[in-house]
Amino acid sequence: MTTTSSTTSVSSNGAITVSGVGSGIDTSSIVTALVNASIEPKQTQITKQETSVNATLSGIGSLKSALSAFQTASAALNNTTTFMGLSATSSNESYVKATSDNTASAGTYTVAVTQVATASKVASQLFTSGAKSAIDAGTLTITQGSKSYNVTVGSGATLSSVRDSINASLTSSGISANIVTDSSGSRLVLTSTTTGAGSDISTSGIDALTIDGTKKLDTTDTTAAGYITAQPVDAQYSIDGLAMTSSSNTITSAVSGLSLTLTGKGTSDVTVSADSDTLKTSVQAFVDAYNTMMKVINAQTAVTATGATSSTSSSATTTAGALTGDATVRKLVAQIHDVLSKESTSSGTLSVLSQLGVGTDSSTGLLSLDDTKWTSAMNTQYGNVASLFTGKDGIITRMNSVLDSYTQTGGILATRQTSLNAQLSDLSDQQDALDRRQTTLTATLTAKYTAMDTLVAQLNSTSSSVLTTLNSLNTKSSS
């Protein structure tokens, strides 16, 4: 809104002159007062409406974000396997260790291990001078399966420096070197983290370090080299009697969602079942996500009372939230409560949240999980919890169905936002029109008062001239 101030000037002697030099009246202040009196009611109305619409628009935005956040959090729980948190246990981890992910199916599997996968371990010929034995310069090629690696052996190298070079170059490839020494001398020993048949290690390029990994080491021959104990083999095992082999002792594809680690020869029962701790964590996660959403709704609809203080005589006042009394929010809350209170027909004897110890605070609408009631419920309702929350008839799906109508593109809240933005645009147009009216009215009144003041100045001038003439005549007559 444009304001008009009085026109003033300061003379050299410090005197202040206001507009209205003819009449002596401050016409500028009069114009401003008249314009403000005409504009103020409409300006007050526009300002009040803009404040209200902006507050509602902000409240709708916060509400929409809260609903979407709940949907995101609950969507991660809306899967029976995820919600129950299946875990795998082995009856004997000396033979088999097991873990599961959320794609595993509950059940028991008998795993019999007849052979674990082994890695290649080979030794060079014996060096009687020990680890300090001199080694010819050259390129040592280490081959494992279809892969070959080259290690440069420089001039003046020793058996220990060759070991260090191999470790520096090939540790990341799973090949490492060491030196084994006894009273007869030292041998370079190479081993690998790669297991399974065909993973034999062989070396070439430097005669003294050449090893044929497919030949057994003859320890009675100081010039012999080869594998120690046995060549690498695949793991052999069976699951529920079905024979299988693997080049690795870690098996991830035999049973969907189940990872097995073979640790020794023997039989173990692997059981995949729901994890009660994870189940409770999932229920608590739902409660937390729901409460976060409801706290935002409560904040936007709360009425805060502010009482008079002892230091003032002000009366008690109340401050309403941006969405207090909003029909859309009232309907939303009613629908949310309906989902929570409606009995489920797909979870056996478990039909309502209260049976799990999940209660609602009557004043805040927030949920809480009672540990004692939960523990008691697990004795009879353990297998029904996931179906109460998940699936097409579960609480999460039904809740999201309600919230979708509010949060989706073109939904209830988006439509409200569009309407509120349209109101703001209309109020902006009204403000522009009011500003133009103020400018026009100011110009019109200023012109009228200026004309009046000019006329008064002319009359004053005429009056002064007449008086001067009369005074002159009276003077002559007296003489």
Sequence and secondary structure as in RCSB ss.txt:
>XXXX:A:sequence
MTTTSSTTSVSSNGAITVSGVGSGIDTSSIVTALVNASIEPKQTQITKQETSVNATLSGIGSLKSALSAFQTASA
ALNNTTTFMGLSATSSNESYVKATSDNTASAGTYTVAVTQVATASKVASQLFTSGAKSAIDAGTLTITQGSKSYN
VTVGSGATLSSVRDSINASLTSSGISANIVTDSSGSRLVLTSTTTGAGSDISTSGIDALTIDGTKKLDTTDTTAA
GYITAQPVDAQYSIDGLAMTSSSNTITSAVSGLSLTLTGKGTSDVTVSADSDTLKTSVQAFVDAYNTMMKVINAQ
TAVTATGATSSTSSSATTTAGALTGDATVRKLVAQIHDVLSKESTSSGTLSVLSQLGVGTDSSTGLLSLDDTKWT
SAMNTQYGNVASLFTGKDGIITRMNSVLDSYTQTGGILATRQTSLNAQLSDLSDQQDALDRRQTTLTATLTAKYT
AMDTLVAQLNSTSSSVLTTLNSLNTKSSS
>XXXX:A:secstr
       EEE TTS EEES TTT   HHHHHHHHHHHHHHHHHHHHHHHHHHHHHHHHHHHHHHHHHHHHHHHHH
TT SHHHHHTEEEEES TTTEEEEE TT  SEEEEEEEEE   EEEEE   BTTGGG B   EEEEEEETTEEEE
EEE TT BHHHHHHHHHHHHGGGTEEEEEEEETTEEEEEEEEEEESTT  EEEESSGGG B TTSB  TT TT  
EESS     EEEEETTEEEEESSSEEEEEETTEEEEE SSEEEEEEEEE HHHHHHHHHHHHHHHHHHHHHHHHH
H EEEE   TT     EEEE TTTT HHHHHHHHHHHHHHHS  SSSTT  SGGGGTEEE TTT  EEE HHHHH
HHHHHHGGGHHHHHSSTTSHHHHHHHHHHHHHSTTSHHHHHHHHHHHHHHHHHHHHHHHHHHHHHHHHHHHHHHH
HHHHHHHHHHHHHHHHHHHHHHHHHHHH 
